[in-house]
């Protein structure tokens, strides 16, 4: 595939209100991509859209909703179809986690993490495929984690979800080759975001509270570069 051009691409990003999602929105906007941003927190999402609009780059739209809701996923794709009639890049970035021993956790926590980190990404992608097949050098970007390669204690549910996301991404990549749709898996390590401030459950102190992470802007820059090069996976981490 020729080097991917980001300018004027139609890009849908979930979990876009903060952290890596917000940094990705900014990076794509800087490349003059057209954006549809999705998140649950309306005030933060509106702030992101307003900040990008000041740059007078390509158009930015946003939609408030929970991607674990099938009706919301349908509305997202319908909106992209109505606005653009196709899709060039789908970024599955929404994610949640919990901290603590598996024996002290519960089924609800596990299911919630799997719903956000795996099922929502997979089902949104399934709905988006007809638009992606009509896209220009189309790609699915799944934001995974280094913990999808090597598990650590006290994060069993999160690790399981990211291992599953990696396996699904690898299978999907092979399946979509004939359709000309790339699949990029982004597997960062610890990132300096609000992620750990919004855990579903926190049972005990996080042992990496003081760990220095990479910036979300670093992750975003490397993601854009990987997309341009049609890379299959990157590991944006200074370690």
Order of alpha helices (4+ residues) and beta strands (2+ residues): beta-alpha-beta-alpha-beta-alpha-beta-alpha-alpha-beta-alpha-beta-beta-beta-alpha-beta
